[in-house]
Amino acid sequence: MKDQLGMLGELQVLERQKREAAGRKEKISVDEVRLLWQEVRLLAQTVAADREKLAGMEKACAGREDELTSLTRHCGELEQRLYRGEITNIKEIEQVRTRCEALRRDIARRENAAVAGIEDCERLAAKIAGDEANLQAKRRLHAEKQQHVAQEAARSDAELAGLEERCRALAAKVEPALLRQFRELARKLPQPVARVTGGVCGGCRRSIPTGQLAQGEGRLLYCDNCGRILLVE
């Protein structure tokens, strides 16, 4: 009987270890991995949107350059007509001069707008480069965190499987009737087997009468206070 009770005590320890291992597995947090993935997804969307915006801005810059080229060429043609003396009518000369001055003002305004547009493109391109570097860093960190969580989960699974196997092997050695009593008590008490050390129940810390302990050789003893199966050292 003492050997059987000893195995029950060992089984109790293993089952407690199994519960603790299951609790540790539940505490493996995937929140940080999930938040990192959300950051990666949002940053990737931002980069994609900025790239599309930059493409539109660059197209607009190219269009302004074409317009500037056309206006500059037209202004140059009008100025050549004036300088070559192709126009002799005073009124027409004034009209062409007025037109050239208006074109030069328009060209200057458009040049300023073109420079501002180029600077905006450069700033946005620099932002995209920074965001892409940040995105790559976050992706690497996410992969590392994800791998770490997977490794922790695998270790927990292996630990639980080992403990479960040891519990099954040990339970198979315990007499069915005794194991059944142990299981029934376990539904009511967290630790159904209590070691008796120095005449004291290890479950409720109450003293066990000496006479009761003396009568326990070869049979089951229960604590009169908490009802646990007593394992006398």
C-alpha positions, 0 to 999 in steps of 0.5 A: 500500500505504501508503494501505491501511495508513493506512486499517487504522491508522485502522480500528484506532483506530475499532474501539478507540473502538467498544469503549471506547464499548461499555464505557462503555455497560455501565457505565451503572448502573441499580442506583440507579434500581432501588433507588429504585423499590424504596424508592418501592414499599415506602414506597407500601405503608407509606402504604397500610397506614397509611391503612387503619390510620388509617381503622380507628382513626378508626372506633373513635374514632367508636364511642367517641364514640357510646358516651360520648354514650349513657352521658352521656345515661343518667347525666344521665337518672338524675341528673335522676330523683334531683334531681327527687325522682322516687325516694322509696325510700331503697334505690332512691335509693342504688342510683341514686346508686351507678349514677351514680357508676359511670357517671361513673367509666366515662365518665371512663375512656372519655373518657381512652381517647377522647382517647388514641385521637384523639392516636394518630390525629393522630400517625399522620396526621402520619406519613402526611403526612410519608411521602407528602411523602417518597414524592413526593420519591422518585418525582420523584428516581426519574423524574429518575434514570431519564430521566438513565440513558435519555439516557446510553444514547441518547447511547451508542447514537448514538455506537456507531452513528456509530462502526459506520457509520464502521468499515463505510465505512472497511473497504469501502475496504480491499482484502479480502485485507488486511482479512482478514489484519487481522481474523485478527490482531485475533483474536490481538492487541488492536492488530494494526497497529503504527506504526513511529516512530523504527525502533521497533514501536509494539506491542511496543517492539522495534527494527525492523532498518533493512534490513527497513524499507528492503525494505518499500516497496510490501509488507507488513511484520510485526514479527518479535517480536510479529507485528503489521502494521507501518505505517512513518511 
